[in-house]
Amino acid sequence: MSTSDRFLAAALAFDREESPSQAELARGIALDPTALAVLDRAEEARRQPVLVLAVCRWLGAPLGPWSALRPWLLARSDDVVAELARRLTQTNDVRRCAPLSVALARVPGPVALLEVGASAGLCLMVDRYGYRSGDRRWGDPSSPVQLALDVHSPSGGRAPKTPELPTGPLPEVVWRAGIDLDPVDVRDRDQVAWLETLLPPERGDRLELLGRAVALARTAPPRLVGADAVDGLAALAAEAPADATLVVVSTGTLVYLPGRRRQAFVDEVGRLGARWISYERRDLLTDVVAEVPPGARPDDAFAALALDGQALGVGDAHGTRLHLTA
Ligand SMILES: C[S@@+](CC[C@H](N)C(=O)[O-])C[C@H]1O[C@@H](n2cnc3c(N)ncnc32)[C@H](O)[C@@H]1O
């Protein structure tokens, strides 16, 4: 896909995510050969629209419109290309914990939780949040982080009382740790500011949710190791207590691994004999085959929720809507 096509596709996604300012900027870049030539100086993996716009904001770019960003981008092109080489897309979206919690509830505790691509480790705190779908509640009802999940049951209708949804607390998590190429320390204001910059500027609700999750994480910061998801997995897994069930988690991360490395990751999880919960783009993994239930909109079938490679359902990119199939 050309850089222009990536930005055109991103513009549609920004529209759907209620970020019109980013949609306008993405369209501006997509149709501007001079701006595209600047971005094409960065490595292909770093030309990601979310990353590019966040890097511009981080370096002090005007928030919009494109007619204001364009001269800034051309004047600061060297800085933008250099910063793109230093940064990764690290959006830590706690809302993905909602589908994650549905799968985790099916694993008998106690659990040792190991997340790859953990960013700041906010999804490692899945058991410390509360969840609701209609009248159904699970997780920690007293948590400052409460997440809503719109669930469609396997029988087709909206049935929050469906037996596939958890009730009560999640399995006890007795150990948790994460791996990331560039772990984000929740105690470091600058590092948290990068997470904030990755959010759409109009989405104060997401900023507020992030703030609440970070505040909770600061009370017991999760252990994070700087390593590659494949190369670092076995060493960190070896530290998990033997009397707990090791559960490896990947959400919105494997897309950043080259194709061969994705399969290497899946093979490594198999070698460890670990349980594996994934919430990844639906078409990404050959081992995870998720059917799209009739009536599910394309946006609601963006990701597949799977336990040990067996699909449990499909959902949106952020974990707010879930069509359970098992
Ligand atoms: C989009 S974030 C997702 C964070 C979190 N899992 C979530 O869903 O909120 C992807 C994370 O994966 C990390 N990452 C990318 N490639 C990686 C690799 N090969 N090994 C470990 N981490 C990686 C990035 O640094 C980033 O923090």
The ligand as an ORCA input file, in Angstrom:
! r2SCAN-3c Opt
* xyz 0 1
  C      -0.247     -0.360     19.719
  S       0.679     -0.789     21.129
  C      -0.445     -1.891     21.962
  C      -0.265     -1.844     23.457
  C      -1.218     -2.724     24.249
  N      -1.037     -4.129     23.933
  C      -2.657     -2.311     24.027
  O      -3.416     -3.049     23.363
  O      -3.060     -1.279     24.549
  C       1.888     -1.939     20.480
  C       3.106     -2.076     21.388
  O       3.932     -3.136     20.860
  C       5.279     -2.753     20.998
  N       6.044     -3.530     20.030
  C       6.093     -3.384     18.688
  N       6.876     -4.337     18.137
  C       7.325     -5.117     19.158
  C       8.169     -6.247     19.251
  N       8.715     -6.794     18.162
  N       8.411     -6.792     20.456
  C       7.875     -6.231     21.575
  N       7.071     -5.155     21.550
  C       6.795     -4.597     20.367
  C       5.278     -1.248     20.794
  O       6.400     -0.629     21.398
  C       3.966     -0.839     21.456
  O       4.145     -0.466     22.787
*
